[in-house]
C-alpha cells in the first residue's frame, strides 16, 4: 500500500508482511517502534481502518506482522512463499 506525507508530499510504498510463526519481525525502517512508524502512525492507522475487518491488524503488535518499505523488501528478501 502507499501513504503520502501531507506536509512533504513524499510517497511511501510499504508492504505488510506476516511471519506465520509470529516470532521474528523486521527491525529496520518502518518496523515496530521505528521513527518512521511513529511519525506516520496516523496515516497508517487510517489505512488499517479502511480495511475489511478480517484484514485489519494492530500496529506495533508482536504478532509476526510488520511493515517494510518496498525497496528494502526487494533488496533483502530473495524468496517469497504464498499460501492460499
PDB file with SEQRES, HELIX, SHEET and CRYST1 records, atoms N, CA, C and O in Angstrom:
SEQRES   1 A   84  UNK UNK UNK UNK UNK UNK UNK UNK UNK UNK UNK UNK UNK          
SEQRES   2 A   84  UNK UNK UNK UNK UNK UNK UNK UNK UNK UNK UNK UNK UNK          
SEQRES   3 A   84  UNK UNK UNK UNK UNK UNK UNK UNK UNK UNK UNK UNK UNK          
SEQRES   4 A   84  UNK UNK UNK UNK UNK UNK UNK UNK UNK UNK UNK UNK UNK          
SEQRES   5 A   84  UNK UNK UNK UNK UNK UNK UNK UNK UNK UNK UNK UNK UNK          
SEQRES   6 A   84  UNK UNK UNK UNK UNK UNK UNK UNK UNK UNK UNK UNK UNK          
SEQRES   7 A   84  UNK UNK UNK UNK UNK UNK                                      
HELIX    1 AA1 UNK A   35  UNK A   39  1                                   5    
HELIX    2 AA2 UNK A   41  UNK A   50  1                                  10    
HELIX    3 AA3 UNK A   53  UNK A   55  5                                   3    
HELIX    4 AA4 UNK A   70  UNK A   76  1                                   7    
SHEET    1 AA1 3 UNK A   2  UNK A   4  0                                        
SHEET    2 AA1 3 UNK A  11  UNK A  18 -1                                        
SHEET    3 AA1 3 UNK A  65  UNK A  69 -1                                        
CRYST1    1.000    1.000    1.000  90.00  90.00  90.00 P 1           1          
ATOM      1  N   UNK A   1       0.842  -1.164   0.000  1.00  0.00           N  
ATOM      2  CA  UNK A   1       0.000   0.000   0.000  1.00  0.00           C  
ATOM      3  C   UNK A   1       0.886   1.226   0.000  1.00  0.00           C  
ATOM      4  O   UNK A   1       2.092   1.128   0.224  1.00  0.00           O  
ATOM      5  N   UNK A   2       0.296   2.373  -0.249  1.00  0.00           N  
ATOM      6  CA  UNK A   2       1.057   3.618  -0.296  1.00  0.00           C  
ATOM      7  C   UNK A   2       0.447   4.629   0.661  1.00  0.00           C  
ATOM      8  O   UNK A   2      -0.770   4.690   0.836  1.00  0.00           O  
ATOM      9  N   UNK A   3       1.312   5.414   1.271  1.00  0.00           N  
ATOM     10  CA  UNK A   3       0.848   6.566   2.047  1.00  0.00           C  
ATOM     11  C   UNK A   3       1.643   7.778   1.572  1.00  0.00           C  
ATOM     12  O   UNK A   3       2.772   7.648   1.099  1.00  0.00           O  
ATOM     13  N   UNK A   4       1.049   8.940   1.704  1.00  0.00           N  
ATOM     14  CA  UNK A   4       1.703  10.179   1.306  1.00  0.00           C  
ATOM     15  C   UNK A   4       1.783  11.098   2.511  1.00  0.00           C  
ATOM     16  O   UNK A   4       0.782  11.349   3.182  1.00  0.00           O  
ATOM     17  N   UNK A   5       2.974  11.594   2.779  1.00  0.00           N  
ATOM     18  CA  UNK A   5       3.172  12.563   3.852  1.00  0.00           C  
ATOM     19  C   UNK A   5       2.530  13.866   3.388  1.00  0.00           C  
ATOM     20  O   UNK A   5       2.958  14.432   2.382  1.00  0.00           O  
ATOM     21  N   UNK A   6       1.503  14.358   4.104  1.00  0.00           N  
ATOM     22  CA  UNK A   6       0.806  15.558   3.638  1.00  0.00           C  
ATOM     23  C   UNK A   6       1.664  16.824   3.648  1.00  0.00           C  
ATOM     24  O   UNK A   6       1.421  17.734   2.856  1.00  0.00           O  
ATOM     25  N   UNK A   7       2.644  16.895   4.513  1.00  0.00           N  
ATOM     26  CA  UNK A   7       3.460  18.111   4.580  1.00  0.00           C  
ATOM     27  C   UNK A   7       4.559  18.144   3.528  1.00  0.00           C  
ATOM     28  O   UNK A   7       4.889  19.216   3.021  1.00  0.00           O  
ATOM     29  N   UNK A   8       5.135  16.987   3.187  1.00  0.00           N  
ATOM     30  CA  UNK A   8       6.226  16.961   2.211  1.00  0.00           C  
ATOM     31  C   UNK A   8       5.794  16.402   0.860  1.00  0.00           C  
ATOM     32  O   UNK A   8       6.526  16.516  -0.123  1.00  0.00           O  
ATOM     33  N   UNK A   9       4.609  15.797   0.808  1.00  0.00           N  
ATOM     34  CA  UNK A   9       4.081  15.137  -0.397  1.00  0.00           C  
ATOM     35  C   UNK A   9       4.921  13.925  -0.807  1.00  0.00           C  
ATOM     36  O   UNK A   9       4.797  13.432  -1.928  1.00  0.00           O  
ATOM     37  N   UNK A  10       5.776  13.447   0.104  1.00  0.00           N  
ATOM     38  CA  UNK A  10       6.598  12.276  -0.182  1.00  0.00           C  
ATOM     39  C   UNK A  10       5.729  11.014  -0.138  1.00  0.00           C  
ATOM     40  O   UNK A  10       4.920  10.832   0.771  1.00  0.00           O  
ATOM     41  N   UNK A  11       5.913  10.155  -1.131  1.00  0.00           N  
ATOM     42  CA  UNK A  11       5.147   8.927  -1.247  1.00  0.00           C  
ATOM     43  C   UNK A  11       5.968   7.762  -0.697  1.00  0.00           C  
ATOM     44  O   UNK A  11       7.145   7.613  -1.026  1.00  0.00           O  
ATOM     45  N   UNK A  12       5.342   6.942   0.138  1.00  0.00           N  
ATOM     46  CA  UNK A  12       5.998   5.765   0.699  1.00  0.00           C  
ATOM     47  C   UNK A  12       5.253   4.525   0.227  1.00  0.00           C  
ATOM     48  O   UNK A  12       4.041   4.414   0.409  1.00  0.00           O  
ATOM     49  N   UNK A  13       5.981   3.593  -0.380  1.00  0.00           N  
ATOM     50  CA  UNK A  13       5.414   2.313  -0.792  1.00  0.00           C  
ATOM     51  C   UNK A  13       5.793   1.290   0.258  1.00  0.00           C  
ATOM     52  O   UNK A  13       6.972   0.997   0.461  1.00  0.00           O  
ATOM     53  N   UNK A  14       4.788   0.749   0.924  1.00  0.00           N  
ATOM     54  CA  UNK A  14       5.014  -0.176   2.034  1.00  0.00           C  
ATOM     55  C   UNK A  14       4.352  -1.515   1.765  1.00  0.00           C  
ATOM     56  O   UNK A  14       3.347  -1.601   1.061  1.00  0.00           O  
ATOM     57  N   UNK A  15       4.927  -2.541   2.333  1.00  0.00           N  
ATOM     58  CA  UNK A  15       4.333  -3.871   2.309  1.00  0.00           C  
ATOM     59  C   UNK A  15       4.016  -4.284   3.734  1.00  0.00           C  
ATOM     60  O   UNK A  15       4.766  -3.982   4.662  1.00  0.00           O  
ATOM     61  N   UNK A  16       2.928  -4.960   3.897  1.00  0.00           N  
ATOM     62  CA  UNK A  16       2.612  -5.586   5.176  1.00  0.00           C  
ATOM     63  C   UNK A  16       2.961  -7.056   5.015  1.00  0.00           C  
ATOM     64  O   UNK A  16       2.411  -7.745   4.155  1.00  0.00           O  
ATOM     65  N   UNK A  17       3.871  -7.527   5.840  1.00  0.00           N  
ATOM     66  CA  UNK A  17       4.356  -8.904   5.755  1.00  0.00           C  
ATOM     67  C   UNK A  17       4.029  -9.596   7.064  1.00  0.00           C  
ATOM     68  O   UNK A  17       4.058  -8.978   8.128  1.00  0.00           O  
ATOM     69  N   UNK A  18       3.720 -10.868   6.983  1.00  0.00           N  
ATOM     70  CA  UNK A  18       3.440 -11.636   8.200  1.00  0.00           C  
ATOM     71  C   UNK A  18       4.291 -12.888   8.222  1.00  0.00           C  
ATOM     72  O   UNK A  18       4.265 -13.703   7.300  1.00  0.00           O  
ATOM     73  N   UNK A  19       5.044 -13.019   9.296  1.00  0.00           N  
ATOM     74  CA  UNK A  19       5.769 -14.251   9.565  1.00  0.00           C  
ATOM     75  C   UNK A  19       4.752 -15.196  10.208  1.00  0.00           C  
ATOM     76  O   UNK A  19       4.288 -14.923  11.315  1.00  0.00           O  
ATOM     77  N   UNK A  20       4.394 -16.291   9.550  1.00  0.00           N  
ATOM     78  CA  UNK A  20       3.334 -17.152  10.094  1.00  0.00           C  
ATOM     79  C   UNK A  20       3.675 -17.792  11.433  1.00  0.00           C  
ATOM     80  O   UNK A  20       2.781 -18.243  12.149  1.00  0.00           O  
ATOM     81  N   UNK A  21       4.953 -17.836  11.775  1.00  0.00           N  
ATOM     82  CA  UNK A  21       5.341 -18.377  13.075  1.00  0.00           C  
ATOM     83  C   UNK A  21       5.286 -17.301  14.147  1.00  0.00           C  
ATOM     84  O   UNK A  21       5.317 -17.608  15.339  1.00  0.00           O  
ATOM     85  N   UNK A  22       5.206 -16.039  13.732  1.00  0.00           N  
ATOM     86  CA  UNK A  22       4.978 -14.929  14.644  1.00  0.00           C  
ATOM     87  C   UNK A  22       6.082 -14.622  15.625  1.00  0.00           C  
ATOM     88  O   UNK A  22       5.834 -13.937  16.618  1.00  0.00           O  
ATOM     89  N   UNK A  23       7.297 -15.103  15.391  1.00  0.00           N  
ATOM     90  CA  UNK A  23       8.357 -14.899  16.368  1.00  0.00           C  
ATOM     91  C   UNK A  23       9.410 -13.897  15.925  1.00  0.00           C  
ATOM     92  O   UNK A  23      10.092 -13.320  16.772  1.00  0.00           O  
ATOM     93  N   UNK A  24       9.562 -13.674  14.646  1.00  0.00           N  
ATOM     94  CA  UNK A  24      10.603 -12.786  14.156  1.00  0.00           C  
ATOM     95  C   UNK A  24       9.985 -11.729  13.258  1.00  0.00           C  
ATOM     96  O   UNK A  24       9.158 -12.037  12.400  1.00  0.00           O  
ATOM     97  N   UNK A  25      10.392 -10.475  13.460  1.00  0.00           N  
ATOM     98  CA  UNK A  25       9.900  -9.377  12.649  1.00  0.00           C  
ATOM     99  C   UNK A  25      11.070  -8.527  12.167  1.00  0.00           C  
ATOM    100  O   UNK A  25      12.144  -8.530  12.767  1.00  0.00           O  
ATOM    101  N   UNK A  26      10.849  -7.817  11.099  1.00  0.00           N  
ATOM    102  CA  UNK A  26      11.793  -6.848  10.550  1.00  0.00           C  
ATOM    103  C   UNK A  26      12.090  -5.801  11.613  1.00  0.00           C  
ATOM    104  O   UNK A  26      11.186  -5.399  12.347  1.00  0.00           O  
ATOM    105  N   UNK A  27      13.342  -5.348  11.712  1.00  0.00           N  
ATOM    106  CA  UNK A  27      13.719  -4.352  12.717  1.00  0.00           C  
ATOM    107  C   UNK A  27      14.311  -3.081  12.096  1.00  0.00           C  
ATOM    108  O   UNK A  27      14.906  -2.269  12.804  1.00  0.00           O  
ATOM    109  N   UNK A  28      14.152  -2.906  10.787  1.00  0.00           N  
ATOM    110  CA  UNK A  28      14.668  -1.715  10.113  1.00  0.00           C  
ATOM    111  C   UNK A  28      13.616  -0.618  10.017  1.00  0.00           C  
ATOM    112  O   UNK A  28      12.710  -0.528  10.845  1.00  0.00           O  
ATOM    113  N   UNK A  29      13.759   0.217   8.982  1.00  0.00           N  
ATOM    114  CA  UNK A  29      12.801   1.298   8.751  1.00  0.00           C  
ATOM    115  C   UNK A  29      11.383   0.744   8.651  1.00  0.00           C  
ATOM    116  O   UNK A  29      11.156  -0.293   8.029  1.00  0.00           O  
ATOM    117  N   UNK A  30      10.446   1.435   9.260  1.00  0.00           N  
ATOM    118  CA  UNK A  30       9.013   1.117   9.286  1.00  0.00           C  
ATOM    119  C   UNK A  30       8.671  -0.052  10.207  1.00  0.00           C  
ATOM    120  O   UNK A  30       7.513  -0.465  10.260  1.00  0.00           O  
ATOM    121  N   UNK A  31       9.631  -0.585  10.921  1.00  0.00           N  
ATOM    122  CA  UNK A  31       9.340  -1.676  11.858  1.00  0.00           C  
ATOM    123  C   UNK A  31       8.662  -1.119  13.107  1.00  0.00           C  
ATOM    124  O   UNK A  31       8.559   0.094  13.286  1.00  0.00           O  
ATOM    125  N   UNK A  32       8.202  -2.027  13.966  1.00  0.00           N  
ATOM    126  CA  UNK A  32       7.573  -1.619  15.229  1.00  0.00           C  
ATOM    127  C   UNK A  32       8.505  -0.684  15.990  1.00  0.00           C  
ATOM    128  O   UNK A  32       9.699  -0.959  16.115  1.00  0.00           O  
ATOM    129  N   UNK A  33       7.975   0.399  16.488  1.00  0.00           N  
ATOM    130  CA  UNK A  33       8.692   1.397  17.289  1.00  0.00           C  
ATOM    131  C   UNK A  33       9.762   2.168  16.514  1.00  0.00           C  
ATOM    132  O   UNK A  33      10.576   2.858  17.128  1.00  0.00           O  
ATOM    133  N   UNK A  34       9.783   2.069  15.192  1.00  0.00           N  
ATOM    134  CA  UNK A  34      10.752   2.843  14.402  1.00  0.00           C  
ATOM    135  C   UNK A  34      10.296   4.303  14.322  1.00  0.00           C  
ATOM    136  O   UNK A  34       9.119   4.605  14.520  1.00  0.00           O  
ATOM    137  N   UNK A  35      11.227   5.190  14.034  1.00  0.00           N  
ATOM    138  CA  UNK A  35      10.887   6.603  13.873  1.00  0.00           C  
ATOM    139  C   UNK A  35       9.875   6.800  12.751  1.00  0.00           C  
ATOM    140  O   UNK A  35       8.945   7.594  12.884  1.00  0.00           O  
ATOM    141  N   UNK A  36      10.053   6.081  11.648  1.00  0.00           N  
ATOM    142  CA  UNK A  36       9.141   6.201  10.510  1.00  0.00           C  
ATOM    143  C   UNK A  36       7.717   5.813  10.899  1.00  0.00           C  
ATOM    144  O   UNK A  36       6.759   6.510  10.564  1.00  0.00           O  
ATOM    145  N   UNK A  37       7.591   4.705  11.604  1.00  0.00           N  
ATOM    146  CA  UNK A  37       6.270   4.240  12.015  1.00  0.00           C  
ATOM    147  C   UNK A  37       5.623   5.223  12.978  1.00  0.00           C  
ATOM    148  O   UNK A  37       4.447   5.556  12.832  1.00  0.00           O  
ATOM    149  N   UNK A  38       6.371   5.680  13.944  1.00  0.00           N  
ATOM    150  CA  UNK A  38       5.816   6.608  14.926  1.00  0.00           C  
ATOM    151  C   UNK A  38       5.413   7.931  14.276  1.00  0.00           C  
ATOM    152  O   UNK A  38       4.372   8.493  14.617  1.00  0.00           O  
ATOM    153  N   UNK A  39       6.221   8.431  13.352  1.00  0.00           N  
ATOM    154  CA  UNK A  39       5.926   9.700  12.686  1.00  0.00           C  
ATOM    155  C   UNK A  39       4.663   9.616  11.828  1.00  0.00           C  
ATOM    156  O   UNK A  39       3.885  10.568  11.768  1.00  0.00           O  
ATOM    157  N   UNK A  40       4.466   8.491  11.174  1.00  0.00           N  
ATOM    158  CA  UNK A  40       3.356   8.345  10.223  1.00  0.00           C  
ATOM    159  C   UNK A  40       2.222   7.461  10.747  1.00  0.00           C  
ATOM    160  O   UNK A  40       1.372   7.019   9.973  1.00  0.00           O  
ATOM    161  N   UNK A  41       2.205   7.207  12.036  1.00  0.00           N  
ATOM    162  CA  UNK A  41       1.206   6.306  12.614  1.00  0.00           C  
ATOM    163  C   UNK A  41      -0.236   6.713  12.292  1.00  0.00           C  
ATOM    164  O   UNK A  41      -1.043   5.835  11.989  1.00  0.00           O  
ATOM    165  N   UNK A  42      -0.602   8.007  12.342  1.00  0.00           N  
ATOM    166  CA  UNK A  42      -1.986   8.359  11.993  1.00  0.00           C  
ATOM    167  C   UNK A  42      -2.359   7.986  10.554  1.00  0.00           C  
ATOM    168  O   UNK A  42      -3.485   7.556  10.303  1.00  0.00           O  
ATOM    169  N   UNK A  43      -1.429   8.146   9.611  1.00  0.00           N  
ATOM    170  CA  UNK A  43      -1.700   7.770   8.220  1.00  0.00           C  
ATOM    171  C   UNK A  43      -1.845   6.261   8.074  1.00  0.00           C  
ATOM    172  O   UNK A  43      -2.710   5.780   7.343  1.00  0.00           O  
ATOM    173  N   UNK A  44      -0.996   5.524   8.772  1.00  0.00           N  
ATOM    174  CA  UNK A  44      -1.064   4.066   8.707  1.00  0.00           C  
ATOM    175  C   UNK A  44      -2.338   3.567   9.373  1.00  0.00           C  
ATOM    176  O   UNK A  44      -2.973   2.635   8.880  1.00  0.00           O  
ATOM    177  N   UNK A  45      -2.716   4.180  10.493  1.00  0.00           N  
ATOM    178  CA  UNK A  45      -3.951   3.778  11.175  1.00  0.00           C  
ATOM    179  C   UNK A  45      -5.159   4.045  10.291  1.00  0.00           C  
ATOM    180  O   UNK A  45      -6.099   3.251  10.278  1.00  0.00           O  
ATOM    181  N   UNK A  46      -5.150   5.152   9.552  1.00  0.00           N  
ATOM    182  CA  UNK A  46      -6.247   5.433   8.619  1.00  0.00           C  
ATOM    183  C   UNK A  46      -6.339   4.342   7.559  1.00  0.00           C  
ATOM    184  O   UNK A  46      -7.437   3.934   7.179  1.00  0.00           O  
ATOM    185  N   UNK A  47      -5.189   3.869   7.081  1.00  0.00           N  
ATOM    186  CA  UNK A  47      -5.177   2.765   6.122  1.00  0.00           C  
ATOM    187  C   UNK A  47      -5.760   1.498   6.764  1.00  0.00           C  
ATOM    188  O   UNK A  47      -6.615   0.837   6.174  1.00  0.00           O  
ATOM    189  N   UNK A  48      -5.300   1.168   7.957  1.00  0.00           N  
ATOM    190  CA  UNK A  48      -5.790  -0.030   8.647  1.00  0.00           C  
ATOM    191  C   UNK A  48      -7.302   0.061   8.850  1.00  0.00           C  
ATOM    192  O   UNK A  48      -8.017  -0.921   8.646  1.00  0.00           O  
ATOM    193  N   UNK A  49      -7.785   1.222   9.245  1.00  0.00           N  
ATOM    194  CA  UNK A  49      -9.218   1.407   9.477  1.00  0.00           C  
ATOM    195  C   UNK A  49     -10.044   1.231   8.205  1.00  0.00           C  
ATOM    196  O   UNK A  49     -11.223   0.885   8.271  1.00  0.00           O  
ATOM    197  N   UNK A  50      -9.424   1.470   7.043  1.00  0.00           N  
ATOM    198  CA  UNK A  50     -10.149   1.337   5.777  1.00  0.00           C  
ATOM    199  C   UNK A  50     -10.247  -0.114   5.296  1.00  0.00           C  
ATOM    200  O   UNK A  50     -10.980  -0.404   4.351  1.00  0.00           O  
ATOM    201  N   UNK A  51      -9.515  -1.018   5.937  1.00  0.00           N  
ATOM    202  CA  UNK A  51      -9.509  -2.427   5.538  1.00  0.00           C  
ATOM    203  C   UNK A  51     -10.773  -3.150   5.998  1.00  0.00           C  
ATOM    204  O   UNK A  51     -11.452  -2.724   6.933  1.00  0.00           O  
ATOM    205  N   UNK A  52     -11.065  -4.248   5.317  1.00  0.00           N  
ATOM    206  CA  UNK A  52     -12.145  -5.127   5.774  1.00  0.00           C  
ATOM    207  C   UNK A  52     -11.759  -5.656   7.153  1.00  0.00           C  
ATOM    208  O   UNK A  52     -10.575  -5.761   7.472  1.00  0.00           O  
ATOM    209  N   UNK A  53     -12.750  -5.986   7.962  1.00  0.00           N  
ATOM    210  CA  UNK A  53     -12.484  -6.423   9.335  1.00  0.00           C  
ATOM    211  C   UNK A  53     -11.502  -7.587   9.418  1.00  0.00           C  
ATOM    212  O   UNK A  53     -10.660  -7.615  10.315  1.00  0.00           O  
ATOM    213  N   UNK A  54     -11.594  -8.544   8.502  1.00  0.00           N  
ATOM    214  CA  UNK A  54     -10.713  -9.709   8.586  1.00  0.00           C  
ATOM    215  C   UNK A  54      -9.298  -9.425   8.073  1.00  0.00           C  
ATOM    216  O   UNK A  54      -8.435 -10.301   8.141  1.00  0.00           O  
ATOM    217  N   UNK A  55      -9.049  -8.218   7.564  1.00  0.00           N  
ATOM    218  CA  UNK A  55      -7.718  -7.828   7.096  1.00  0.00           C  
ATOM    219  C   UNK A  55      -7.019  -6.840   8.040  1.00  0.00           C  
ATOM    220  O   UNK A  55      -5.828  -6.574   7.878  1.00  0.00           O  
ATOM    221  N   UNK A  56      -7.738  -6.302   9.009  1.00  0.00           N  
ATOM    222  CA  UNK A  56      -7.168  -5.307   9.920  1.00  0.00           C  
ATOM    223  C   UNK A  56      -6.091  -5.935  10.797  1.00  0.00           C  
ATOM    224  O   UNK A  56      -6.109  -7.134  11.072  1.00  0.00           O  
ATOM    225  N   UNK A  57      -5.153  -5.095  11.228  1.00  0.00           N  
ATOM    226  CA  UNK A  57      -4.084  -5.561  12.103  1.00  0.00           C  
ATOM    227  C   UNK A  57      -3.760  -4.457  13.097  1.00  0.00           C  
ATOM    228  O   UNK A  57      -4.075  -3.287  12.878  1.00  0.00           O  
ATOM    229  N   UNK A  58      -3.128  -4.852  14.188  1.00  0.00           N  
ATOM    230  CA  UNK A  58      -2.749  -3.901  15.224  1.00  0.00           C  
ATOM    231  C   UNK A  58      -1.326  -3.423  14.972  1.00  0.00           C  
ATOM    232  O   UNK A  58      -0.389  -4.221  14.942  1.00  0.00           O  
ATOM    233  N   UNK A  59      -1.175  -2.129  14.791  1.00  0.00           N  
ATOM    234  CA  UNK A  59       0.138  -1.551  14.531  1.00  0.00           C  
ATOM    235  C   UNK A  59       1.029  -1.748  15.756  1.00  0.00           C  
ATOM    236  O   UNK A  59       0.648  -1.398  16.873  1.00  0.00           O  
ATOM    237  N   UNK A  60       2.201  -2.303  15.542  1.00  0.00           N  
ATOM    238  CA  UNK A  60       3.167  -2.471  16.623  1.00  0.00           C  
ATOM    239  C   UNK A  60       2.992  -3.723  17.457  1.00  0.00           C  
ATOM    240  O   UNK A  60       3.758  -3.951  18.393  1.00  0.00           O  
ATOM    241  N   UNK A  61       1.997  -4.542  17.136  1.00  0.00           N  
ATOM    242  CA  UNK A  61       1.786  -5.771  17.917  1.00  0.00           C  
ATOM    243  C   UNK A  61       2.908  -6.769  17.633  1.00  0.00           C  
ATOM    244  O   UNK A  61       3.419  -6.832  16.515  1.00  0.00           O  
ATOM    245  N   UNK A  62       3.281  -7.531  18.628  1.00  0.00           N  
ATOM    246  CA  UNK A  62       4.306  -8.569  18.485  1.00  0.00           C  
ATOM    247  C   UNK A  62       3.627  -9.861  18.033  1.00  0.00           C  
ATOM    248  O   UNK A  62       3.561 -10.843  18.773  1.00  0.00           O  
ATOM    249  N   UNK A  63       3.122  -9.832  16.788  1.00  0.00           N  
ATOM    250  CA  UNK A  63       2.366 -10.965  16.271  1.00  0.00           C  
ATOM    251  C   UNK A  63       2.930 -11.520  14.971  1.00  0.00           C  
ATOM    252  O   UNK A  63       2.297 -12.350  14.318  1.00  0.00           O  
ATOM    253  N   UNK A  64       4.114 -11.065  14.597  1.00  0.00           N  
ATOM    254  CA  UNK A  64       4.726 -11.517  13.360  1.00  0.00           C  
ATOM    255  C   UNK A  64       4.367 -10.676  12.152  1.00  0.00           C  
ATOM    256  O   UNK A  64       4.936 -10.871  11.078  1.00  0.00           O  
ATOM    257  N   UNK A  65       3.429  -9.737  12.302  1.00  0.00           N  
ATOM    258  CA  UNK A  65       3.056  -8.839  11.206  1.00  0.00           C  
ATOM    259  C   UNK A  65       3.898  -7.584  11.313  1.00  0.00           C  
ATOM    260  O   UNK A  65       4.037  -7.005  12.390  1.00  0.00           O  
ATOM    261  N   UNK A  66       4.465  -7.163  10.178  1.00  0.00           N  
ATOM    262  CA  UNK A  66       5.280  -5.952  10.201  1.00  0.00           C  
ATOM    263  C   UNK A  66       5.185  -5.225   8.876  1.00  0.00           C  
ATOM    264  O   UNK A  66       4.780  -5.796   7.863  1.00  0.00           O  
ATOM    265  N   UNK A  67       5.563  -3.963   8.896  1.00  0.00           N  
ATOM    266  CA  UNK A  67       5.633  -3.150   7.691  1.00  0.00           C  
ATOM    267  C   UNK A  67       7.083  -3.032   7.266  1.00  0.00           C  
ATOM    268  O   UNK A  67       7.989  -3.000   8.098  1.00  0.00           O  
ATOM    269  N   UNK A  68       7.290  -2.967   5.960  1.00  0.00           N  
ATOM    270  CA  UNK A  68       8.623  -2.806   5.408  1.00  0.00           C  
ATOM    271  C   UNK A  68       8.483  -2.012   4.116  1.00  0.00           C  
ATOM    272  O   UNK A  68       7.534  -2.213   3.359  1.00  0.00           O  
ATOM    273  N   UNK A  69       9.417  -1.119   3.867  1.00  0.00           N  
ATOM    274  CA  UNK A  69       9.415  -0.366   2.618  1.00  0.00           C  
ATOM    275  C   UNK A  69       9.643  -1.341   1.464  1.00  0.00           C  
ATOM    276  O   UNK A  69      10.431  -2.280   1.574  1.00  0.00           O  
ATOM    277  N   UNK A  70       8.942  -1.103   0.363  1.00  0.00           N  
ATOM    278  CA  UNK A  70       9.072  -1.999  -0.783  1.00  0.00           C  
ATOM    279  C   UNK A  70      10.530  -2.143  -1.222  1.00  0.00           C  
ATOM    280  O   UNK A  70      10.980  -3.253  -1.504  1.00  0.00           O  
ATOM    281  N   UNK A  71      11.274  -1.030  -1.284  1.00  0.00           N  
ATOM    282  CA  UNK A  71      12.669  -1.117  -1.749  1.00  0.00           C  
ATOM    283  C   UNK A  71      13.535  -1.938  -0.796  1.00  0.00           C  
ATOM    284  O   UNK A  71      14.453  -2.623  -1.248  1.00  0.00           O  
ATOM    285  N   UNK A  72      13.270  -1.888   0.511  1.00  0.00           N  
ATOM    286  CA  UNK A  72      14.018  -2.731   1.457  1.00  0.00           C  
ATOM    287  C   UNK A  72      13.681  -4.204   1.234  1.00  0.00           C  
ATOM    288  O   UNK A  72      14.567  -5.058   1.204  1.00  0.00           O  
ATOM    289  N   UNK A  73      12.395  -4.484   1.081  1.00  0.00           N  
ATOM    290  CA  UNK A  73      11.980  -5.868   0.855  1.00  0.00           C  
ATOM    291  C   UNK A  73      12.626  -6.422  -0.408  1.00  0.00           C  
ATOM    292  O   UNK A  73      13.131  -7.545  -0.405  1.00  0.00           O  
ATOM    293  N   UNK A  74      12.613  -5.643  -1.489  1.00  0.00           N  
ATOM    294  CA  UNK A  74      13.166  -6.102  -2.764  1.00  0.00           C  
ATOM    295  C   UNK A  74      14.682  -6.318  -2.681  1.00  0.00           C  
ATOM    296  O   UNK A  74      15.221  -7.190  -3.362  1.00  0.00           O  
ATOM    297  N   UNK A  75      15.365  -5.532  -1.854  1.00  0.00           N  
ATOM    298  CA  UNK A  75      16.813  -5.658  -1.726  1.00  0.00           C  
ATOM    299  C   UNK A  75      17.254  -6.762  -0.766  1.00  0.00           C  
ATOM    300  O   UNK A  75      18.360  -7.286  -0.899  1.00  0.00           O  
ATOM    301  N   UNK A  76      16.417  -7.118   0.184  1.00  0.00           N  
ATOM    302  CA  UNK A  76      16.829  -8.044   1.242  1.00  0.00           C  
ATOM    303  C   UNK A  76      16.319  -9.468   1.035  1.00  0.00           C  
ATOM    304  O   UNK A  76      17.066 -10.431   1.205  1.00  0.00           O  
ATOM    305  N   UNK A  77      15.056  -9.594   0.670  1.00  0.00           N  
ATOM    306  CA  UNK A  77      14.463 -10.927   0.562  1.00  0.00           C  
ATOM    307  C   UNK A  77      14.625 -11.480  -0.841  1.00  0.00           C  
ATOM    308  O   UNK A  77      14.451 -10.762  -1.825  1.00  0.00           O  
ATOM    309  N   UNK A  78      14.958 -12.752  -0.929  1.00  0.00           N  
ATOM    310  CA  UNK A  78      15.133 -13.378  -2.243  1.00  0.00           C  
ATOM    311  C   UNK A  78      14.152 -14.536  -2.454  1.00  0.00           C  
ATOM    312  O   UNK A  78      14.190 -15.190  -3.496  1.00  0.00           O  
ATOM    313  N   UNK A  79      13.282 -14.794  -1.488  1.00  0.00           N  
ATOM    314  CA  UNK A  79      12.268 -15.841  -1.634  1.00  0.00           C  
ATOM    315  C   UNK A  79      10.958 -15.338  -1.052  1.00  0.00           C  
ATOM    316  O   UNK A  79      10.934 -14.586  -0.077  1.00  0.00           O  
ATOM    317  N   UNK A  80       9.868 -15.772  -1.674  1.00  0.00           N  
ATOM    318  CA  UNK A  80       8.544 -15.418  -1.215  1.00  0.00           C  
ATOM    319  C   UNK A  80       7.684 -16.673  -1.283  1.00  0.00           C  
ATOM    320  O   UNK A  80       7.578 -17.300  -2.337  1.00  0.00           O  
ATOM    321  N   UNK A  81       7.080 -17.033  -0.175  1.00  0.00           N  
ATOM    322  CA  UNK A  81       6.188 -18.172  -0.135  1.00  0.00           C  
ATOM    323  C   UNK A  81       4.779 -17.660   0.117  1.00  0.00           C  
ATOM    324  O   UNK A  81       4.553 -16.879   1.041  1.00  0.00           O  
ATOM    325  N   UNK A  82       3.845 -18.096  -0.695  1.00  0.00           N  
ATOM    326  CA  UNK A  82       2.466 -17.663  -0.577  1.00  0.00           C  
ATOM    327  C   UNK A  82       1.597 -18.888  -0.327  1.00  0.00           C  
ATOM    328  O   UNK A  82       1.711 -19.895  -1.025  1.00  0.00           O  
ATOM    329  N   UNK A  83       0.739 -18.792   0.660  1.00  0.00           N  
ATOM    330  CA  UNK A  83      -0.214 -19.858   0.939  1.00  0.00           C  
ATOM    331  C   UNK A  83      -1.614 -19.324   0.671  1.00  0.00           C  
ATOM    332  O   UNK A  83      -2.013 -18.281   1.189  1.00  0.00           O  
ATOM    333  N   UNK A  84      -2.330 -20.048  -0.131  1.00  0.00           N  
ATOM    334  CA  UNK A  84      -3.693 -19.610  -0.486  1.00  0.00           C  
ATOM    335  C   UNK A  84      -4.686 -20.576   0.095  1.00  0.00           C  
ATOM    336  O   UNK A  84      -5.892 -20.402  -0.080  1.00  0.00           O  
TER     337      UNK A  84                                                      
END                                                                             
